[in-house]
Every structure is written in C-alpha cells, then in structure tokens.
C-alpha cells in the first residue's frame, strides 16, 4: 500500500487541495480518493495561523467518519482540544485565528463544531505505525519509544520535539536535532519545525516546509520516498524557518 504523508497544513486549505490534485487524488462525495488506492496521512497541526482552519478540519472529520483518516495530532491540535475542554490555555501562536473563525459561526454551529472536534481528537492515536518500517509522529519519535507504554515524556516528545527547556528570544523553544543521531531501521516522518526544504537524514524526514509562512506544502510518498510540493499562497516570512546546522 502506498502512503502520501502531508506536512503541517496550518489552515492552508487551498494549498492542501492543490497538493491533493498534484498527488493524483480526486474528489468523490466530499472525500479525496486516489485511483491506485493510496492513503493520505497527516503529520498533524491542521489548524491555526492560516486562513481556513475550519475547512481543513471539516475535511478531516469527513475522512474520520469514512474510516480513512490517518492523522498524528500535533501540539496545536492538543491546544485546541484543551481549550474546547475548558482548560486555561494561552490564546496565541495562531490559535486566535482558529477561534476567530469558530466564533463567527452561529451559536448552534459553534456548539456542534466543538463537540465534533472533541470526538475527533479523542479518537486519534498519539502516533502512527503504518507498516513495520514506517512511523509518522508530529514532532518525531525515537525508535525505542515506538511500541513502548505511552508516558508523559513520550507524549511531550511526539507533540513538541526534543526540547531543552530553554527558549529563543522570540519565545520558540530550543530543540535538539534528535534526527541527526537517529540510527533506527524504521523511517520516521514528522513535521512541527518549519524548514525551507525537507530535512531528510538517517531514515527520518521532516516535511514541515512552512506553508503558512510562505514556503510550500510538502508530501512524502512512501515507499517511493519521493517528495511532492506545491507553493504557498501566504506571505513569505523568512524569520519563521529553522535552519539546521
């Protein structure tokens, strides 16, 4: 079975449709299906920052209802879940954009969307093992974590990456490049940290190419290990991209 793994969308709905078309998917009854039976996979963070988070989420809801959704939730997914659960969260880093869209809905639709999103999130696995040699996790995962009992440490790694506890001047957490030292046999495909070009090293692939920051939206095709990208329609913000050293 072939998989097309899509990087962080962050509300860039039109770019998602462009990429699906480029990958050969066709719309059928509100779903996007491939004539060769390939499966769509997402590294998470479908929402926040971009212009059309609710459109992206409605598509994912339909895929989940049709039992064809493969989605590894990210930190933005988790934050929206905690907000809808009534927990106190910081309204920033793009969440305000999603909430603005949501609050413009009629009250009844707001309630229905909130309930549906809670159901959506609660059905998602923390990460996806799609074959013996393919794992998808939002911010990455170490091989020894795959199959282990989920702990707070594993959940934090998958959602936020290998953080040091320190922060950059703009508030972003300082992260270690865990992929540089990865020696596992499984391919780990992830996103979370935007880079201008996909970062592929040691059977790992970071495919968050910063669509919402004016980069591109990228898919990693497996088992072919091919990359397919479409350009962003958003303004380019070069300061938002991470550069591995």
C-alpha positions as CSV (number, residue, x, y, z in Angstrom):
1,X,0.0,0.0,0.0
2,X,1.3,3.5,-0.9
3,X,1.1,6.4,1.5
4,X,1.2,10.1,0.9
5,X,2.2,11.8,4.1
6,X,1.4,15.5,4.2
7,X,3.2,18.1,6.3
8,X,1.8,20.8,8.7
9,X,-1.2,22.4,6.9
10,X,-2.0,25.2,9.5
11,X,-5.2,26.3,7.9
12,X,-3.9,26.5,4.3
13,X,-6.9,24.8,2.8
14,X,-6.4,25.9,-0.8
15,X,-2.8,24.7,-0.8
16,X,-4.0,21.3,0.6
17,X,-6.4,21.0,-2.4
18,X,-3.6,21.9,-4.8
19,X,-1.4,19.3,-3.3
20,X,-4.1,16.6,-3.4
21,X,-4.6,17.3,-7.1
22,X,-0.8,17.2,-7.7
23,X,-0.7,13.8,-6.0
24,X,-3.5,12.5,-8.2
25,X,-6.4,12.5,-5.7
26,X,-9.9,13.2,-7.0
27,X,-12.9,14.5,-5.1
28,X,-15.7,11.9,-4.7
29,X,-18.6,12.8,-2.4
30,X,-16.7,15.3,-0.4
31,X,-13.7,13.0,0.1
32,X,-10.4,12.8,-1.8
33,X,-9.5,9.4,-3.1
34,X,-6.7,8.0,-5.2
35,X,-7.4,5.8,-8.2
36,X,-4.5,3.5,-7.1
37,X,-5.8,3.1,-3.6
38,X,-3.1,5.2,-2.0
39,X,-3.8,6.5,1.5
40,X,-3.5,10.1,2.8
41,X,-1.6,10.6,6.1
42,X,-1.1,13.8,8.0
43,X,1.6,14.8,10.5
44,X,-0.8,17.0,12.4
45,X,-1.3,20.7,13.1
46,X,-4.0,21.1,10.5
47,X,-5.2,24.3,12.1
48,X,-4.1,27.7,13.5
49,X,-2.2,30.6,11.8
50,X,-3.7,30.1,8.3
51,X,-6.9,31.4,6.7
52,X,-9.2,28.4,6.6
53,X,-8.6,26.0,9.6
54,X,-12.3,25.1,9.8
55,X,-12.4,24.0,6.2
56,X,-9.4,21.7,6.8
57,X,-10.9,20.3,9.9
58,X,-14.3,19.6,8.2
59,X,-12.5,17.6,5.6
60,X,-10.6,15.6,8.2
61,X,-13.9,15.0,10.1
62,X,-15.4,13.5,6.9
63,X,-12.3,11.3,6.4
64,X,-12.6,10.1,10.0
65,X,-16.3,9.4,9.5
66,X,-15.4,7.3,6.4
67,X,-12.7,5.5,8.4
68,X,-9.9,6.6,6.0
69,X,-8.2,9.1,8.3
70,X,-4.5,8.6,9.3
71,X,-3.6,11.6,11.4
72,X,-0.9,12.1,14.1
73,X,-2.0,15.0,16.2
74,X,0.3,17.9,16.9
75,X,0.7,20.5,19.7
76,X,-1.8,22.9,18.1
77,X,-4.3,20.1,17.9
78,X,-3.8,19.3,21.6
79,X,-4.1,23.0,22.5
80,X,-7.4,23.4,20.7
81,X,-8.6,20.3,22.4
82,X,-7.7,21.6,25.8
83,X,-9.4,24.9,25.0
84,X,-12.6,23.2,24.0
85,X,-12.4,21.1,27.2
86,X,-12.5,24.3,29.2
87,X,-8.9,24.3,30.2
88,X,-6.9,27.6,30.5
89,X,-4.6,28.0,27.5
90,X,-2.6,30.9,26.1
91,X,-4.6,32.3,23.1
92,X,-1.7,32.9,20.8
93,X,0.7,31.3,18.2
94,X,-2.2,31.1,15.7
95,X,-5.0,29.7,18.0
96,X,-6.6,33.1,17.9
97,X,-7.1,32.7,14.1
98,X,-8.9,29.4,14.5
99,X,-11.1,30.7,17.4
100,X,-12.0,33.8,15.3
101,X,-13.3,31.5,12.6
102,X,-15.1,29.4,15.1
103,X,-16.7,32.4,16.9
104,X,-18.1,33.7,13.6
105,X,-20.3,30.7,13.4
106,X,-23.9,30.8,14.7
107,X,-24.0,29.6,18.3
108,X,-25.6,26.3,17.4
109,X,-22.9,25.6,14.9
110,X,-20.2,26.6,17.4
111,X,-21.5,24.0,19.8
112,X,-21.7,21.3,17.2
113,X,-18.2,22.0,16.0
114,X,-16.8,22.0,19.5
115,X,-18.4,18.6,20.2
116,X,-17.3,17.2,16.9
117,X,-13.7,18.4,17.4
118,X,-13.6,16.8,20.9
119,X,-14.8,13.5,19.4
120,X,-12.3,13.8,16.5
121,X,-9.3,14.4,18.8
122,X,-10.2,11.7,21.3
123,X,-10.1,9.0,18.6
124,X,-6.6,9.9,17.4
125,X,-3.6,7.8,18.3
126,X,-0.5,9.7,19.6
127,X,1.5,8.5,16.6
128,X,1.0,6.1,13.7
129,X,2.9,2.9,12.9
130,X,1.7,2.4,9.3
131,X,4.0,-0.6,8.4
132,X,6.9,-2.4,10.1
133,X,9.3,0.3,8.6
134,X,7.2,3.5,8.7
135,X,6.1,5.6,11.6
136,X,4.5,9.0,11.5
137,X,4.7,11.3,14.6
138,X,4.1,15.0,14.7
139,X,7.4,16.2,16.0
140,X,9.3,12.9,15.7
141,X,9.9,9.9,17.9
142,X,12.9,7.8,19.0
143,X,12.9,4.2,17.9
144,X,12.9,2.9,21.5
145,X,9.6,4.9,22.1
146,X,7.7,3.1,19.3
147,X,5.6,0.4,20.9
148,X,6.5,1.4,24.5
149,X,3.9,2.3,27.0
150,X,2.9,5.9,26.5
151,X,4.4,8.2,29.1
152,X,4.3,11.9,29.7
153,X,7.8,12.1,28.3
154,X,6.9,10.2,25.1
155,X,3.8,12.3,24.6
156,X,5.8,15.5,25.1
157,X,8.4,14.4,22.6
158,X,5.9,13.5,19.9
159,X,3.9,16.7,20.4
160,X,6.8,19.2,21.0
161,X,10.0,17.6,19.9
162,X,13.3,17.1,21.8
163,X,13.1,20.3,23.8
164,X,15.9,21.6,26.1
165,X,13.8,23.7,28.4
166,X,15.4,26.9,27.0
167,X,13.8,29.4,24.7
168,X,14.8,31.6,21.8
169,X,14.3,35.4,22.1
170,X,11.0,35.2,20.1
171,X,9.6,32.6,22.6
172,X,10.2,29.4,20.5
173,X,11.6,26.5,22.5
174,X,15.2,25.4,21.8
175,X,15.1,21.9,20.3
176,X,17.8,19.3,19.9
177,X,18.3,17.7,16.5
178,X,17.3,14.2,17.5
179,X,17.2,13.1,13.9
180,X,20.9,13.8,13.5
181,X,21.7,10.9,15.8
182,X,18.9,8.6,14.8
183,X,20.1,5.1,13.9
184,X,16.9,3.1,13.7
185,X,15.7,0.9,10.9
186,X,12.2,2.4,10.7
187,X,11.5,5.5,8.7
188,X,10.2,8.3,10.9
189,X,8.3,11.0,9.1
190,X,7.4,14.1,11.0
191,X,6.8,17.9,10.9
192,X,6.5,20.6,13.5
193,X,9.7,22.5,12.8
194,X,9.3,24.6,9.6
195,X,12.3,24.4,7.2
196,X,12.5,25.9,3.7
197,X,13.4,22.4,2.3
198,X,12.5,19.0,3.7
199,X,15.2,17.8,6.1
200,X,16.0,14.2,5.4
201,X,18.6,12.4,7.3
202,X,19.2,8.9,8.8
203,X,15.8,7.4,7.7
204,X,13.9,10.5,9.1
205,X,12.1,13.1,7.1
206,X,10.9,16.5,8.4
207,X,8.3,17.6,5.8
208,X,7.0,20.8,7.5
209,X,8.1,23.2,4.8
210,X,6.3,26.2,6.3
211,X,3.3,26.6,4.1
212,X,1.6,29.1,6.4
213,X,4.8,31.1,6.4
214,X,5.0,31.4,2.6
215,X,7.1,28.2,2.0
216,X,5.4,25.2,0.5
217,X,3.1,22.3,1.4
218,X,5.0,19.0,1.0
219,X,4.1,15.3,0.8
220,X,6.5,12.4,1.3
221,X,5.4,9.4,-0.7
222,X,6.2,6.0,0.8
223,X,7.5,3.5,-0.1
224,X,8.8,5.5,-3.0
225,X,10.5,8.1,-0.7
226,X,9.6,10.8,-3.2
227,X,8.7,14.4,-2.4
228,X,5.9,16.4,-3.9
229,X,5.3,20.0,-3.1
230,X,3.1,22.9,-4.0
231,X,3.9,26.6,-3.4
232,X,2.2,28.6,-0.6
233,X,-0.2,31.4,-1.3
234,X,0.7,33.1,2.0
235,X,3.2,35.9,2.5
236,X,6.8,34.8,2.9
237,X,8.2,35.2,6.4
238,X,11.9,34.1,6.3
239,X,12.4,34.5,10.0
240,X,10.0,31.7,10.8
241,X,12.1,29.0,9.2
242,X,14.5,26.8,11.2
243,X,18.0,26.2,9.7
244,X,19.7,23.0,10.9
245,X,23.4,23.4,11.5
